[in-house]
Amino acid sequence: MSSRTTMEDASAPTVTFTLPGGYVLNTSDGPVLLNEATVHELTGAEEDILADESLSEARKMQDLVGSCLVKLSNGGDVAIVDEKKLMNAPDRLLLSDIVAMVFRIREATAGTEYRQRVVCPKCKEKGFREPYKWTAILNMSEFESLPMDGDPLVRSREYTTSRGKKIEWELLTGAGQMRVEVLSRGTKDEATLALMGRVRKVNGEEATVESLKRMSAVERMEIRKQFDGEGGIETDFDCECKQCKSEFKQTIEIGGADFFFPSETSED
C-alpha cells in the first residue's frame, strides 16, 4: 500500500510505501528490516541523471533511487534519513525494491494516471491489414508490491536441481546487478552472467562462468524459476483489442523519459 503526502521541509510531494524486500540494517541488537520507504518527486537533479548518456540504464535507475530516497524505516523508531547513506542504499537493496521505487517515484512526479500506447500483436494473425492501436489508461496505485518469499532478513538461498546439483544463491541487489553489468562488457555470455549475479556456489565450490555454462538448460531454467520469489511489482496489464477481440498482456515500459514525463496522449 502506498500513500501520498508532503515533505515537511518542501512542497515536493512524496510517496510512502512498503518494499517487496527491504533494507537490512545491522545494529548492535541484530539485523533490522527497513521495509518502509519514502521517495520524493523528480527534481532537476534527477532529470540530469536521466539525461546522462554516459550512464547505463541500470546505473541511472539506481542513482535515481538514491537521489529520490527521503527515508527508509521499519515503520517505527528505526530509520535511515542521512542523505549520503540513502544515496548508497541501492547497493544493498534488492533489484525488486529498486524497480518498486522507480514506480513510486513516477507516481510522486506525475500522479497515479499512466498512459501507454498499445499495438495489438494479433490483428494481422486474424486477417486484419493493420494492427489496432490505442492508449491504455492505467492507475499506478493499483500496481502493488509483491512481497518476497521466505525470511526477508536472510538474503541467501539454497536449491537442489533435479539433476542433484546443490546451488547456493543470493537475492539480486543493486550491487549484484552492477557486478553483472561489469562482467558482461565485451562478452556474449549474457544469459550465464545473469545467473552469476545471484549464484555463488555449485556443489560447495565457487560458481564460475565455466561451471554455469556446463549446467544443463533444464537445471538453469529451474534455478531461474527460484528467482521468482524475490518479489517486485507486477508490471503486466491485461488488454483486449477492439478490432480482433484478442486478449493479451502488455508490460509497462519502465524507466525511460516517457515513463516519467508522459505526453498528453488522449484515449482513442
HELIX and SHEET records of a PDB file:
HELIX    1   1 GLY A   44  ALA A   51  1                                   8    
HELIX    2   2 GLU A   57  CYS A   68  1                                  12    
HELIX    3   3 GLU A   83  ASN A   88  1                                   6    
HELIX    4   4 ALA A   89  ASP A   91  5                                   3    
HELIX    5   5 LEU A   95  ALA A  110  1                                  16    
HELIX    6   6 LYS A  124  LYS A  126  5                                   3    
HELIX    7   7 MET A  140  GLU A  142  5                                   3    
HELIX    8   8 GLY A  174  SER A  184  1                                  11    
HELIX    9   9 GLU A  190  MET A  196  1                                   7    
HELIX   10  10 VAL A  209  ARG A  214  1                                   6    
HELIX   11  11 ALA A  217  GLN A  226  1                                  10    
HELIX   12  12 PHE A  227  GLU A  230  5                                   4    
HELIX   13  13 ALA A  257  PHE A  260  1                                   4    
SHEET    1   A 5 SER A   2  THR A   6  0                                        
SHEET    2   A 5 PRO A  13  THR A  27 -1                                        
SHEET    3   A 5 GLY A  30  HIS A  40 -1                                        
SHEET    4   A 5 LEU A  69  SER A  73 -1                                        
SHEET    5   A 5 ALA A  79  ILE A  80 -1                                        
SHEET    1   B 2 GLU A 113  VAL A 119  0                                        
SHEET    2   B 2 LYS A 133  ASN A 139 -1                                        
SHEET    1   C 2 SER A 145  LEU A 146  0                                        
SHEET    2   C 2 GLY A 232  ILE A 233 -1                                        
SHEET    1   D 4 SER A 156  THR A 160  0                                        
SHEET    2   D 4 LYS A 166  GLU A 170 -1                                        
SHEET    3   D 4 VAL A 199  VAL A 202 -1                                        
SHEET    4   D 4 GLU A 205  GLU A 206 -1                                        
SHEET    1   E 2 ASP A 236  GLU A 240  0                                        
SHEET    2   E 2 GLU A 247  THR A 251 -1                                        
END                                                                             
